Amino acid sequence: MSKAQWFGRITIKPGWGGGRPCVRAQRMRVEDVLELRSAGASYGETLVGHASWERDDIFASVVFSSGKG
């Protein structure tokens, strides 16, 4: 995926997540995804409770946080 495609999965909206980057216009912040992964949560565990999410949303969070793509 290109940088634009990865970053297209990340949304910044005033009032959502304290104005911080969120995954696909939902209220789960990129930093929350990264904290779950760094705490040892598997991809499956990270996706639990987010039925509309895809694995690529987790990858997009990582790419976005690194500023690369």
Residue pairs with C-beta under 8 A, 6 or more apart in sequence:
1 56
1 69
2 69
3 63
3 68
3 69
4 69
6 56
6 59
6 60
6 63
6 64
6 69
7 60
7 63
7 64
7 69
9 23
9 24
9 56
9 57
9 60
9 64
10 21
10 22
10 23
10 24
10 30
10 60
10 61
10 64
11 21
11 22
11 23
11 24
11 25
11 26
12 19
12 20
12 21
12 22
13 19
13 22
13 25
16 22
16 25
16 27
17 27
17 28
17 29
18 29
20 29
20 30
20 31
21 29
21 30
21 31
21 64
22 28
22 29
22 30
23 29
23 30
23 33
23 50
23 53
23 57
23 60
23 61
24 52
24 53
24 57
26 50
26 52
28 50
30 61
30 64
30 65
31 65
33 46
33 57
33 58
33 61
34 61
34 62
34 65
36 45
36 46
37 46
37 58
37 62
43 55
43 58
46 58
47 53
47 54
47 55
47 58
50 57
63 69
